[in-house]
Amino acid sequence: MRHGVIAAIVLLASATVAHAAEWDTLRPGESTQATVRERFGGATKVTSQKVEGYDTSQWIYEGAQAPKGMTRVTVDFGVLTPQGYRADVIRVMRLDVLPEIFNRSTILAGWGAPEKLGREKDADVFFYESGLLVYFDKDGWLAQTLIFMPPQRPEAGGAPPPR
């Protein structure tokens, strides 16, 4: 499960003084469950699991409960910080967007040029050290998925982590 791999990587990443990339005022590594609930209300589905021995939770917003422009938003909670484990802090936010909401120009205008470019299958991927991965459609114009996480150090070899 690719999402589980990202969860494990990000769970073990130490929080840094650099701010994470944000969406709708939410920042992984900083924003809490209370903030998410205040912004979007109750989730469509809530699950709990253990990741690397820590209790984590996942909130999914889909259908009528998904924020405008999204088909689904998945928010994973539980971050290991230098101050200890925080079960209520956003670890990863995954936005599955409707077509035409974010195109390549919108992404570049909003977050600037990525530090790394990659490809997965036949699609472009932007990697931002501030903690954003953007997966585009096969034409490379429309963003399909945005994944927000705490700031990341670049990987050796330059490829973004799998989604």
N, C-alpha and C positions, 0 to 999 in steps of 0.2 A: 504494500500500500504506500504509494508515493507520499501522500499527505502525512503519514506516520513518520517517514524519514525526515521530512522538513520539521515536524514537531520535535523530534529527538534532537536534531541539530540546533534548533533555536532554543529549546529548553535548556540546553547546556551552555549556550552562548552567554557570556557575562554581559551585563548591562554596561554601557559606556556612557561617557559624558555627552557624546554626540546624540542629538535628537533623532528619533526614527522618522522615516517618511510618514506622513499622515494622510488620512482620508476622513472627511467630514468631522474634523477636530479629534479623531481617535488616533492614538499613537501606540503601537505595540511597545511593550516594555514600560509603559507609563500609565495608560488609561485602564480603568477598572470596570468590573461587571456593572457597578452602579452607574457609571457613565454610559455604557452601552444600553442598559435598560432605560435610562433617561432619554437617550436619543431615539431608540427604536422600539421600546416597549418589550413585551414578553416575546421570547423566541417561539418559532413554530415547533422546534424540537430541541430538547436538551439531553445530552448524554454525558456520562462520566467514564473515565478510564484511567489506568496507570500508565505513565510514560516514564521510563528510566527510574521506576520506583516511586514516582510522585503522583499524587492524585490530581488529575486535570479534568476540565470540563469543556464541552463544546456546545455552542449555541448556534442553531441554524435558523436563518430567516429566509423563507421562500414563499412563492405565490403572493397573495395579497399582503403578507407581512414583510416581504422583501422591500428594502428601501427603493425609492423611485429610480428607475434606470437599471435595476439589477434583477436578474432572474433568481439569484441566490447569494446570500452572504453567510459565510461560515466564520465564526469567531472561536478560536481556541484560547483557553485561559490556563495559566500556570507558568510562571517564569522563575528561574533560579537567578537571583541577583547577588551582588557582593554582600548585601545585607541579609540574605537568606531567601528561602522559597516563598513566593507570593502566588497563592492559588487563585486570587481574584484579578490578576493583572493580565491584559491581553498578551498572548504569545504570538499568535498569527491571525491575520484576517485575510480571508480569501473572498474576492469579489468576482462573481461570474456575471458579466455585464451583457445587457441587451446590445444587439448590433447598432452601430452608429453612435453610441454614447461616448466612447473614447476612441479616437483614431490616433494615428501616429503623431500628427501635428499637435493634438490636444495633450498627449503624453509629454512630448518635448516641451511644450509651452508651460505645462504644470510642474514638471519635475526636472527639466533640463536634459542635457545629453547624458546617456548612461555611461557608467565607468567601463562596462563590458557589454559586448554584443555576443549572442550565442544563437544556436539553432537547436530546436528539438523537433524531431520528425522533419516536416517541411515548413516549419514556421520560425520566425524570428523571435528572440527572447532578449529583452533589455534587463540588465542587472545593475541595480543602484546600490552602492555601499551603504546608503542611508537606510536600506532595508526594504527595497521594493523590487519585485520581479514582475515584468509585464510580458505576457504571452500573446502574440498576435495571430491572426488568421493566416492561412497559407499564402495569401497575397501580400502579407506584411503591412497592411494598412489599418485594419480594425483590431483593436485590443479585445481579446476574449476573456482573459483572466488577469486580475491584478492580485498579487500576494504581498501583503505588508507584514513585516517582521522587525524586530530590533535591528539596529545597524549591524552590518556584517563586514567581516574582513574578507578581502578577495581571496578566492581559492587559488591554489597553485594550478596552473594550466588555464586559468581564466574562464572556465565553463561555469555557468550558473548551476546551483543545485537542482535536482529534478523536482518536478511538481507532483 
